[in-house]
Amino acid sequence: MPGEILDAMWERFKIAIDPLRSAGKLGAVHFQFPPWVVPSREWHAHIEDRAERMKGFQLATEFRQKKWFDDEHSEATLEFERQHNFAHVVLDMPQGFSNSLPQIWEATSPNLAILRLHGRNAETWYAKGQTAASDRFNYDYSNEELEQFVEKMRRLATHAALVQAIFNNNFEDQGQRNAATLKREFKGEASGSNSFALT
């Protein structure tokens, strides 16, 4: 794609979302990087280019390649996020697959930390023949599972002004009900300048 067209597309994207930011309703621009984005000089440069294009916006980074957080790269990845003020995204997802990522409970931006819950349905994670994304993320968190996040989110809140939990289990009303349950767990707990948001 010619450079001038690419530049114009980025500018149009920023113009499109700027009303949300102006109204105080844009928490972050969330970049989810697929498994083929691996820790390397080239991909660092690619991400830095996106950050430069989105200068002035809070960015969040969700990596889907587990090499970013293996023993060799984890500390460097977190430092990379800190250097650029990227909000780190803690992932909850099915385990046991080649690209399953562990939960890394770190806040890399003082502004924002995110927990993104994709569900734990291993049977549907890579099932063939699905007709909707909600088939893959069909998972209803138990109250006990949600309770396990509470203390960890509280600890994140000591390092970030806002902690968001984003439910991506979008089959029927699973996400909404799970968010309501997690919200009840925090009722009366948030204090001071730090706060929680669940979507």
PyMOL commands that set and color helices and strands:
alter all, ss='L'
color gray80, all
select helices_A, chain A and resi 3-22+41-53+66-69+74-83+122-125+133-136+143-156+174-186
alter helices_A, ss='H'
color red, helices_A
select strands_A, chain A and resi 29-33+59-63+87-92+112-117+162-167+195-198
alter strands_A, ss='S'
color yellow, strands_A
deselect
rebuild
show_as cartoon
